[in-house]
Amino acid sequence: MSQHQRPEIEIAVPAEAAYLAVLRTAAAGLATRLDFTLDDIEDLRIAVDEACSILLGQAVRGSHLVCRFHLSGDALTVVVEVESAQPTIPTRHGFAWTVLSALASSVDFAVTDPRHLEITLVQRRPAAAVH
């Protein structure tokens, strides 16, 4: 792996609300490594929590939330996925989308196959903080 390439980290937890703290903490820790501001770290923690909560509402009982983190020079991309019997993308005009859009630099929802729903969040570091 080159010096400029950063690893992708994957964490899978049971699709239960009790495990969301693990994913929030991981997101905050990784954002800290990229020198995000405290406000941006907190926004990311809340966005990850909200994204996971949305997915929990559609999760198949006994499934897992799979969270992948990709670090780049100025951004942290978080992809959260869950198995769902009938995955449904929230409306872009709904409350959940509005909240996530306000907290993350970008947000996207996708049905990746007939039984999986994923949410992708990107949080970019402010330009002034880039080294």
CNS distance restraints for C-alpha pairs under 8 A (distance, minus, plus):
assign (resid   1 and name CA) (resid   5 and name CA) 6.31 0.50 0.50
assign (resid   5 and name CA) (resid  72 and name CA) 7.58 0.50 0.50
assign (resid   6 and name CA) (resid  70 and name CA) 7.34 0.50 0.50
assign (resid   6 and name CA) (resid  71 and name CA) 5.76 0.50 0.50
assign (resid   6 and name CA) (resid  72 and name CA) 6.37 0.50 0.50
assign (resid   7 and name CA) (resid  70 and name CA) 6.62 0.50 0.50
assign (resid   7 and name CA) (resid  71 and name CA) 6.88 0.50 0.50
assign (resid   8 and name CA) (resid  68 and name CA) 6.70 0.50 0.50
assign (resid   8 and name CA) (resid  69 and name CA) 5.58 0.50 0.50
assign (resid   8 and name CA) (resid  70 and name CA) 4.61 0.50 0.50
assign (resid   8 and name CA) (resid  71 and name CA) 6.86 0.50 0.50
assign (resid   9 and name CA) (resid  68 and name CA) 5.54 0.50 0.50
assign (resid   9 and name CA) (resid  69 and name CA) 5.08 0.50 0.50
assign (resid   9 and name CA) (resid  70 and name CA) 6.58 0.50 0.50
assign (resid  10 and name CA) (resid  66 and name CA) 7.03 0.50 0.50
assign (resid  10 and name CA) (resid  67 and name CA) 5.63 0.50 0.50
assign (resid  10 and name CA) (resid  68 and name CA) 4.31 0.50 0.50
assign (resid  10 and name CA) (resid  69 and name CA) 6.35 0.50 0.50
assign (resid  11 and name CA) (resid  23 and name CA) 7.68 0.50 0.50
assign (resid  11 and name CA) (resid  66 and name CA) 5.85 0.50 0.50
assign (resid  11 and name CA) (resid  67 and name CA) 5.22 0.50 0.50
assign (resid  11 and name CA) (resid  68 and name CA) 6.43 0.50 0.50
assign (resid  12 and name CA) (resid  64 and name CA) 6.13 0.50 0.50
assign (resid  12 and name CA) (resid  65 and name CA) 5.59 0.50 0.50
assign (resid  12 and name CA) (resid  66 and name CA) 4.31 0.50 0.50
assign (resid  12 and name CA) (resid  67 and name CA) 6.16 0.50 0.50
assign (resid  13 and name CA) (resid  19 and name CA) 6.40 0.50 0.50
assign (resid  13 and name CA) (resid  64 and name CA) 5.39 0.50 0.50
assign (resid  13 and name CA) (resid  65 and name CA) 5.42 0.50 0.50
assign (resid  13 and name CA) (resid  66 and name CA) 6.60 0.50 0.50
assign (resid  14 and name CA) (resid  19 and name CA) 6.82 0.50 0.50
assign (resid  14 and name CA) (resid  62 and name CA) 7.01 0.50 0.50
assign (resid  14 and name CA) (resid  63 and name CA) 6.21 0.50 0.50
assign (resid  14 and name CA) (resid  64 and name CA) 4.32 0.50 0.50
assign (resid  14 and name CA) (resid  65 and name CA) 6.04 0.50 0.50
assign (resid  15 and name CA) (resid  19 and name CA) 7.52 0.50 0.50
assign (resid  15 and name CA) (resid  56 and name CA) 6.11 0.50 0.50
assign (resid  15 and name CA) (resid  59 and name CA) 6.70 0.50 0.50
assign (resid  15 and name CA) (resid  61 and name CA) 7.62 0.50 0.50
assign (resid  15 and name CA) (resid  62 and name CA) 6.89 0.50 0.50
assign (resid  15 and name CA) (resid  63 and name CA) 5.67 0.50 0.50
assign (resid  15 and name CA) (resid  64 and name CA) 4.55 0.50 0.50
assign (resid  15 and name CA) (resid  65 and name CA) 5.04 0.50 0.50
assign (resid  15 and name CA) (resid  82 and name CA) 7.66 0.50 0.50
assign (resid  16 and name CA) (resid  20 and name CA) 7.42 0.50 0.50
assign (resid  16 and name CA) (resid  56 and name CA) 6.86 0.50 0.50
assign (resid  17 and name CA) (resid  53 and name CA) 7.38 0.50 0.50
assign (resid  17 and name CA) (resid  56 and name CA) 7.48 0.50 0.50
assign (resid  19 and name CA) (resid  23 and name CA) 7.34 0.50 0.50
assign (resid  20 and name CA) (resid  24 and name CA) 6.26 0.50 0.50
assign (resid  20 and name CA) (resid  49 and name CA) 6.50 0.50 0.50
assign (resid  20 and name CA) (resid  52 and name CA) 7.15 0.50 0.50
assign (resid  21 and name CA) (resid  25 and name CA) 5.96 0.50 0.50
assign (resid  21 and name CA) (resid  49 and name CA) 7.97 0.50 0.50
assign (resid  22 and name CA) (resid  26 and name CA) 6.18 0.50 0.50
assign (resid  23 and name CA) (resid  27 and name CA) 6.14 0.50 0.50
assign (resid  23 and name CA) (resid  48 and name CA) 7.29 0.50 0.50
assign (resid  23 and name CA) (resid  49 and name CA) 7.79 0.50 0.50
assign (resid  23 and name CA) (resid  67 and name CA) 7.39 0.50 0.50
assign (resid  24 and name CA) (resid  28 and name CA) 6.24 0.50 0.50
assign (resid  24 and name CA) (resid  45 and name CA) 4.98 0.50 0.50
assign (resid  24 and name CA) (resid  46 and name CA) 7.56 0.50 0.50
assign (resid  24 and name CA) (resid  48 and name CA) 6.10 0.50 0.50
assign (resid  24 and name CA) (resid  49 and name CA) 6.28 0.50 0.50
assign (resid  25 and name CA) (resid  29 and name CA) 6.09 0.50 0.50
assign (resid  25 and name CA) (resid  45 and name CA) 7.31 0.50 0.50
assign (resid  26 and name CA) (resid  30 and name CA) 6.18 0.50 0.50
assign (resid  27 and name CA) (resid  31 and name CA) 6.13 0.50 0.50
assign (resid  27 and name CA) (resid  41 and name CA) 7.97 0.50 0.50
assign (resid  27 and name CA) (resid  44 and name CA) 6.99 0.50 0.50
assign (resid  27 and name CA) (resid  45 and name CA) 6.31 0.50 0.50
assign (resid  27 and name CA) (resid  48 and name CA) 7.48 0.50 0.50
assign (resid  27 and name CA) (resid  69 and name CA) 7.68 0.50 0.50
assign (resid  27 and name CA) (resid  78 and name CA) 7.95 0.50 0.50
assign (resid  28 and name CA) (resid  32 and name CA) 6.15 0.50 0.50
assign (resid  28 and name CA) (resid  41 and name CA) 5.55 0.50 0.50
assign (resid  28 and name CA) (resid  42 and name CA) 7.30 0.50 0.50
assign (resid  28 and name CA) (resid  44 and name CA) 7.04 0.50 0.50
assign (resid  28 and name CA) (resid  45 and name CA) 6.01 0.50 0.50
assign (resid  29 and name CA) (resid  33 and name CA) 6.56 0.50 0.50
assign (resid  30 and name CA) (resid  34 and name CA) 6.73 0.50 0.50
assign (resid  30 and name CA) (resid  71 and name CA) 7.79 0.50 0.50
assign (resid  30 and name CA) (resid  76 and name CA) 7.79 0.50 0.50
assign (resid  31 and name CA) (resid  35 and name CA) 6.56 0.50 0.50
assign (resid  31 and name CA) (resid  36 and name CA) 5.61 0.50 0.50
assign (resid  31 and name CA) (resid  41 and name CA) 6.03 0.50 0.50
assign (resid  31 and name CA) (resid  76 and name CA) 6.73 0.50 0.50
assign (resid  32 and name CA) (resid  36 and name CA) 5.63 0.50 0.50
assign (resid  32 and name CA) (resid  37 and name CA) 7.89 0.50 0.50
assign (resid  32 and name CA) (resid  41 and name CA) 7.09 0.50 0.50
assign (resid  34 and name CA) (resid  71 and name CA) 7.89 0.50 0.50
assign (resid  34 and name CA) (resid  73 and name CA) 7.37 0.50 0.50
assign (resid  34 and name CA) (resid  74 and name CA) 7.05 0.50 0.50
assign (resid  34 and name CA) (resid  75 and name CA) 7.68 0.50 0.50
assign (resid  34 and name CA) (resid 125 and name CA) 7.80 0.50 0.50
assign (resid  35 and name CA) (resid 125 and name CA) 7.72 0.50 0.50
assign (resid  35 and name CA) (resid 129 and name CA) 7.41 0.50 0.50
assign (resid  36 and name CA) (resid  40 and name CA) 5.97 0.50 0.50
assign (resid  36 and name CA) (resid  41 and name CA) 6.14 0.50 0.50
assign (resid  36 and name CA) (resid 125 and name CA) 5.63 0.50 0.50
assign (resid  36 and name CA) (resid 126 and name CA) 7.82 0.50 0.50
assign (resid  36 and name CA) (resid 129 and name CA) 7.58 0.50 0.50
assign (resid  37 and name CA) (resid  41 and name CA) 6.19 0.50 0.50
assign (resid  37 and name CA) (resid 125 and name CA) 7.74 0.50 0.50
assign (resid  38 and name CA) (resid  42 and name CA) 6.19 0.50 0.50
assign (resid  39 and name CA) (resid  43 and name CA) 6.12 0.50 0.50
assign (resid  40 and name CA) (resid  44 and name CA) 6.10 0.50 0.50
assign (resid  40 and name CA) (resid 123 and name CA) 7.76 0.50 0.50
assign (resid  40 and name CA) (resid 125 and name CA) 7.68 0.50 0.50
assign (resid  41 and name CA) (resid  45 and name CA) 6.23 0.50 0.50
assign (resid  42 and name CA) (resid  46 and name CA) 6.24 0.50 0.50
assign (resid  43 and name CA) (resid  47 and name CA) 6.06 0.50 0.50
assign (resid  43 and name CA) (resid 103 and name CA) 5.18 0.50 0.50
assign (resid  43 and name CA) (resid 104 and name CA) 7.01 0.50 0.50
assign (resid  44 and name CA) (resid  48 and name CA) 6.04 0.50 0.50
assign (resid  44 and name CA) (resid 103 and name CA) 6.64 0.50 0.50
assign (resid  44 and name CA) (resid 104 and name CA) 6.53 0.50 0.50
assign (resid  44 and name CA) (resid 123 and name CA) 6.87 0.50 0.50
assign (resid  45 and name CA) (resid  49 and name CA) 6.21 0.50 0.50
assign (resid  46 and name CA) (resid  50 and name CA) 6.08 0.50 0.50
assign (resid  46 and name CA) (resid 103 and name CA) 7.52 0.50 0.50
assign (resid  47 and name CA) (resid  51 and name CA) 6.00 0.50 0.50
assign (resid  47 and name CA) (resid  99 and name CA) 7.77 0.50 0.50
assign (resid  47 and name CA) (resid 100 and name CA) 5.66 0.50 0.50
assign (resid  47 and name CA) (resid 103 and name CA) 5.91 0.50 0.50
assign (resid  47 and name CA) (resid 104 and name CA) 6.69 0.50 0.50
assign (resid  47 and name CA) (resid 121 and name CA) 7.84 0.50 0.50
assign (resid  48 and name CA) (resid  52 and name CA) 6.06 0.50 0.50
assign (resid  48 and name CA) (resid  78 and name CA) 7.84 0.50 0.50
assign (resid  48 and name CA) (resid 121 and name CA) 7.90 0.50 0.50
assign (resid  49 and name CA) (resid  53 and name CA) 6.07 0.50 0.50
assign (resid  50 and name CA) (resid  54 and name CA) 6.23 0.50 0.50
assign (resid  50 and name CA) (resid  96 and name CA) 7.58 0.50 0.50
assign (resid  50 and name CA) (resid 100 and name CA) 7.23 0.50 0.50
assign (resid  51 and name CA) (resid  55 and name CA) 6.39 0.50 0.50
assign (resid  51 and name CA) (resid  80 and name CA) 7.41 0.50 0.50
assign (resid  51 and name CA) (resid 100 and name CA) 7.44 0.50 0.50
assign (resid  51 and name CA) (resid 119 and name CA) 6.61 0.50 0.50
assign (resid  52 and name CA) (resid  56 and name CA) 6.05 0.50 0.50
assign (resid  52 and name CA) (resid  65 and name CA) 7.59 0.50 0.50
assign (resid  52 and name CA) (resid  80 and name CA) 6.94 0.50 0.50
assign (resid  53 and name CA) (resid  57 and name CA) 6.51 0.50 0.50
assign (resid  54 and name CA) (resid  58 and name CA) 7.22 0.50 0.50
assign (resid  54 and name CA) (resid  96 and name CA) 7.65 0.50 0.50
assign (resid  55 and name CA) (resid  59 and name CA) 6.08 0.50 0.50
assign (resid  55 and name CA) (resid  65 and name CA) 7.99 0.50 0.50
assign (resid  55 and name CA) (resid  81 and name CA) 7.40 0.50 0.50
assign (resid  55 and name CA) (resid  82 and name CA) 6.34 0.50 0.50
assign (resid  55 and name CA) (resid 117 and name CA) 7.33 0.50 0.50
assign (resid  55 and name CA) (resid 118 and name CA) 7.74 0.50 0.50
assign (resid  56 and name CA) (resid  65 and name CA) 7.96 0.50 0.50
assign (resid  56 and name CA) (resid  82 and name CA) 7.70 0.50 0.50
assign (resid  58 and name CA) (resid  82 and name CA) 7.94 0.50 0.50
assign (resid  58 and name CA) (resid  83 and name CA) 7.92 0.50 0.50
assign (resid  58 and name CA) (resid  84 and name CA) 5.50 0.50 0.50
assign (resid  58 and name CA) (resid  85 and name CA) 7.52 0.50 0.50
assign (resid  58 and name CA) (resid  86 and name CA) 7.59 0.50 0.50
assign (resid  58 and name CA) (resid  87 and name CA) 6.67 0.50 0.50
assign (resid  58 and name CA) (resid  88 and name CA) 7.89 0.50 0.50
assign (resid  59 and name CA) (resid  63 and name CA) 6.67 0.50 0.50
assign (resid  59 and name CA) (resid  82 and name CA) 5.94 0.50 0.50
assign (resid  59 and name CA) (resid  83 and name CA) 5.65 0.50 0.50
assign (resid  59 and name CA) (resid  84 and name CA) 4.80 0.50 0.50
assign (resid  59 and name CA) (resid  85 and name CA) 7.45 0.50 0.50
assign (resid  60 and name CA) (resid  82 and name CA) 7.94 0.50 0.50
assign (resid  60 and name CA) (resid  83 and name CA) 5.85 0.50 0.50
assign (resid  60 and name CA) (resid  84 and name CA) 5.08 0.50 0.50
assign (resid  60 and name CA) (resid  85 and name CA) 6.16 0.50 0.50
assign (resid  63 and name CA) (resid  82 and name CA) 7.21 0.50 0.50
assign (resid  63 and name CA) (resid  83 and name CA) 6.37 0.50 0.50
assign (resid  64 and name CA) (resid  82 and name CA) 6.22 0.50 0.50
assign (resid  64 and name CA) (resid  83 and name CA) 7.31 0.50 0.50
assign (resid  65 and name CA) (resid  80 and name CA) 6.71 0.50 0.50
assign (resid  65 and name CA) (resid  81 and name CA) 5.76 0.50 0.50
assign (resid  65 and name CA) (resid  82 and name CA) 5.00 0.50 0.50
assign (resid  65 and name CA) (resid  83 and name CA) 7.91 0.50 0.50
assign (resid  66 and name CA) (resid  80 and name CA) 5.61 0.50 0.50
assign (resid  66 and name CA) (resid  81 and name CA) 5.18 0.50 0.50
assign (resid  66 and name CA) (resid  82 and name CA) 6.43 0.50 0.50
assign (resid  67 and name CA) (resid  78 and name CA) 6.83 0.50 0.50
assign (resid  67 and name CA) (resid  79 and name CA) 5.62 0.50 0.50
assign (resid  67 and name CA) (resid  80 and name CA) 4.36 0.50 0.50
assign (resid  67 and name CA) (resid  81 and name CA) 6.44 0.50 0.50
assign (resid  68 and name CA) (resid  77 and name CA) 8.00 0.50 0.50
assign (resid  68 and name CA) (resid  78 and name CA) 5.70 0.50 0.50
assign (resid  68 and name CA) (resid  79 and name CA) 5.13 0.50 0.50
assign (resid  68 and name CA) (resid  80 and name CA) 6.44 0.50 0.50
assign (resid  69 and name CA) (resid  76 and name CA) 6.83 0.50 0.50
assign (resid  69 and name CA) (resid  77 and name CA) 5.67 0.50 0.50
assign (resid  69 and name CA) (resid  78 and name CA) 4.68 0.50 0.50
assign (resid  69 and name CA) (resid  79 and name CA) 6.56 0.50 0.50
assign (resid  70 and name CA) (resid  76 and name CA) 5.79 0.50 0.50
assign (resid  70 and name CA) (resid  77 and name CA) 5.09 0.50 0.50
assign (resid  70 and name CA) (resid  78 and name CA) 6.57 0.50 0.50
assign (resid  71 and name CA) (resid  75 and name CA) 6.20 0.50 0.50
assign (resid  71 and name CA) (resid  76 and name CA) 4.77 0.50 0.50
assign (resid  71 and name CA) (resid  77 and name CA) 6.52 0.50 0.50
assign (resid  72 and name CA) (resid  76 and name CA) 6.27 0.50 0.50
assign (resid  74 and name CA) (resid 124 and name CA) 5.72 0.50 0.50
assign (resid  74 and name CA) (resid 125 and name CA) 5.29 0.50 0.50
assign (resid  74 and name CA) (resid 130 and name CA) 6.57 0.50 0.50
assign (resid  75 and name CA) (resid 122 and name CA) 6.66 0.50 0.50
assign (resid  75 and name CA) (resid 123 and name CA) 5.52 0.50 0.50
assign (resid  75 and name CA) (resid 124 and name CA) 4.19 0.50 0.50
assign (resid  75 and name CA) (resid 125 and name CA) 5.90 0.50 0.50
assign (resid  76 and name CA) (resid 122 and name CA) 5.77 0.50 0.50
assign (resid  76 and name CA) (resid 123 and name CA) 5.37 0.50 0.50
assign (resid  76 and name CA) (resid 124 and name CA) 6.51 0.50 0.50
assign (resid  77 and name CA) (resid 120 and name CA) 7.03 0.50 0.50
assign (resid  77 and name CA) (resid 121 and name CA) 5.71 0.50 0.50
assign (resid  77 and name CA) (resid 122 and name CA) 4.39 0.50 0.50
assign (resid  77 and name CA) (resid 123 and name CA) 6.45 0.50 0.50
assign (resid  78 and name CA) (resid 120 and name CA) 5.67 0.50 0.50
assign (resid  78 and name CA) (resid 121 and name CA) 5.10 0.50 0.50
assign (resid  78 and name CA) (resid 122 and name CA) 6.29 0.50 0.50
assign (resid  79 and name CA) (resid 118 and name CA) 6.69 0.50 0.50
assign (resid  79 and name CA) (resid 119 and name CA) 5.68 0.50 0.50
assign (resid  79 and name CA) (resid 120 and name CA) 4.37 0.50 0.50
assign (resid  79 and name CA) (resid 121 and name CA) 6.37 0.50 0.50
assign (resid  80 and name CA) (resid 118 and name CA) 5.44 0.50 0.50
assign (resid  80 and name CA) (resid 119 and name CA) 5.34 0.50 0.50
assign (resid  80 and name CA) (resid 120 and name CA) 6.50 0.50 0.50
assign (resid  81 and name CA) (resid 116 and name CA) 6.72 0.50 0.50
assign (resid  81 and name CA) (resid 117 and name CA) 5.66 0.50 0.50
assign (resid  81 and name CA) (resid 118 and name CA) 4.14 0.50 0.50
assign (resid  81 and name CA) (resid 119 and name CA) 6.52 0.50 0.50
assign (resid  82 and name CA) (resid 116 and name CA) 5.64 0.50 0.50
assign (resid  82 and name CA) (resid 117 and name CA) 5.65 0.50 0.50
assign (resid  82 and name CA) (resid 118 and name CA) 6.52 0.50 0.50
assign (resid  83 and name CA) (resid  87 and name CA) 8.00 0.50 0.50
assign (resid  83 and name CA) (resid 115 and name CA) 5.51 0.50 0.50
assign (resid  83 and name CA) (resid 116 and name CA) 4.50 0.50 0.50
assign (resid  83 and name CA) (resid 117 and name CA) 6.54 0.50 0.50
assign (resid  84 and name CA) (resid 115 and name CA) 5.07 0.50 0.50
assign (resid  84 and name CA) (resid 116 and name CA) 5.49 0.50 0.50
assign (resid  84 and name CA) (resid 117 and name CA) 6.64 0.50 0.50
assign (resid  85 and name CA) (resid 115 and name CA) 5.69 0.50 0.50
assign (resid  86 and name CA) (resid 114 and name CA) 7.45 0.50 0.50
assign (resid  86 and name CA) (resid 115 and name CA) 6.50 0.50 0.50
assign (resid  87 and name CA) (resid 111 and name CA) 6.49 0.50 0.50
assign (resid  87 and name CA) (resid 114 and name CA) 7.31 0.50 0.50
assign (resid  87 and name CA) (resid 115 and name CA) 6.31 0.50 0.50
assign (resid  87 and name CA) (resid 116 and name CA) 6.32 0.50 0.50
assign (resid  87 and name CA) (resid 117 and name CA) 5.53 0.50 0.50
assign (resid  88 and name CA) (resid 111 and name CA) 7.54 0.50 0.50
assign (resid  88 and name CA) (resid 117 and name CA) 7.40 0.50 0.50
assign (resid  89 and name CA) (resid 109 and name CA) 6.22 0.50 0.50
assign (resid  89 and name CA) (resid 110 and name CA) 6.77 0.50 0.50
assign (resid  89 and name CA) (resid 111 and name CA) 7.25 0.50 0.50
assign (resid  89 and name CA) (resid 117 and name CA) 7.60 0.50 0.50
assign (resid  90 and name CA) (resid  94 and name CA) 6.85 0.50 0.50
assign (resid  90 and name CA) (resid  96 and name CA) 7.32 0.50 0.50
assign (resid  90 and name CA) (resid  97 and name CA) 7.06 0.50 0.50
assign (resid  90 and name CA) (resid 109 and name CA) 7.80 0.50 0.50
assign (resid  91 and name CA) (resid  97 and name CA) 7.07 0.50 0.50
assign (resid  92 and name CA) (resid  97 and name CA) 5.54 0.50 0.50
assign (resid  92 and name CA) (resid  98 and name CA) 7.46 0.50 0.50
assign (resid  93 and name CA) (resid  97 and name CA) 6.74 0.50 0.50
assign (resid  93 and name CA) (resid  98 and name CA) 7.00 0.50 0.50
assign (resid  94 and name CA) (resid  98 and name CA) 6.34 0.50 0.50
assign (resid  95 and name CA) (resid  99 and name CA) 6.16 0.50 0.50
assign (resid  96 and name CA) (resid 100 and name CA) 6.23 0.50 0.50
assign (resid  97 and name CA) (resid 101 and name CA) 5.91 0.50 0.50
assign (resid  98 and name CA) (resid 102 and name CA) 6.18 0.50 0.50
assign (resid  99 and name CA) (resid 103 and name CA) 6.38 0.50 0.50
assign (resid 100 and name CA) (resid 104 and name CA) 5.98 0.50 0.50
assign (resid 100 and name CA) (resid 107 and name CA) 6.66 0.50 0.50
assign (resid 101 and name CA) (resid 105 and name CA) 7.04 0.50 0.50
assign (resid 101 and name CA) (resid 106 and name CA) 6.27 0.50 0.50
assign (resid 101 and name CA) (resid 107 and name CA) 6.04 0.50 0.50
assign (resid 104 and name CA) (resid 121 and name CA) 6.25 0.50 0.50
assign (resid 104 and name CA) (resid 122 and name CA) 6.02 0.50 0.50
assign (resid 104 and name CA) (resid 123 and name CA) 5.20 0.50 0.50
assign (resid 104 and name CA) (resid 124 and name CA) 7.99 0.50 0.50
assign (resid 105 and name CA) (resid 121 and name CA) 7.47 0.50 0.50
assign (resid 105 and name CA) (resid 122 and name CA) 5.53 0.50 0.50
assign (resid 105 and name CA) (resid 123 and name CA) 4.88 0.50 0.50
assign (resid 105 and name CA) (resid 124 and name CA) 6.00 0.50 0.50
assign (resid 106 and name CA) (resid 121 and name CA) 5.81 0.50 0.50
assign (resid 106 and name CA) (resid 122 and name CA) 5.17 0.50 0.50
assign (resid 106 and name CA) (resid 123 and name CA) 6.93 0.50 0.50
assign (resid 107 and name CA) (resid 119 and name CA) 7.15 0.50 0.50
assign (resid 107 and name CA) (resid 120 and name CA) 5.58 0.50 0.50
assign (resid 107 and name CA) (resid 121 and name CA) 4.63 0.50 0.50
assign (resid 107 and name CA) (resid 122 and name CA) 6.50 0.50 0.50
assign (resid 108 and name CA) (resid 119 and name CA) 5.69 0.50 0.50
assign (resid 108 and name CA) (resid 120 and name CA) 5.13 0.50 0.50
assign (resid 108 and name CA) (resid 121 and name CA) 6.71 0.50 0.50
assign (resid 109 and name CA) (resid 117 and name CA) 7.39 0.50 0.50
assign (resid 109 and name CA) (resid 118 and name CA) 5.77 0.50 0.50
assign (resid 109 and name CA) (resid 119 and name CA) 4.49 0.50 0.50
assign (resid 109 and name CA) (resid 120 and name CA) 6.36 0.50 0.50
assign (resid 110 and name CA) (resid 117 and name CA) 5.88 0.50 0.50
assign (resid 110 and name CA) (resid 118 and name CA) 5.36 0.50 0.50
assign (resid 110 and name CA) (resid 119 and name CA) 6.47 0.50 0.50
assign (resid 111 and name CA) (resid 115 and name CA) 7.61 0.50 0.50
assign (resid 111 and name CA) (resid 116 and name CA) 5.73 0.50 0.50
assign (resid 111 and name CA) (resid 117 and name CA) 4.55 0.50 0.50
assign (resid 111 and name CA) (resid 118 and name CA) 6.32 0.50 0.50
assign (resid 112 and name CA) (resid 116 and name CA) 5.52 0.50 0.50
assign (resid 112 and name CA) (resid 117 and name CA) 6.11 0.50 0.50
assign (resid 112 and name CA) (resid 118 and name CA) 6.93 0.50 0.50
assign (resid 113 and name CA) (resid 117 and name CA) 7.76 0.50 0.50
assign (resid 125 and name CA) (resid 129 and name CA) 6.54 0.50 0.50
assign (resid 125 and name CA) (resid 130 and name CA) 6.97 0.50 0.50
assign (resid 126 and name CA) (resid 130 and name CA) 6.98 0.50 0.50
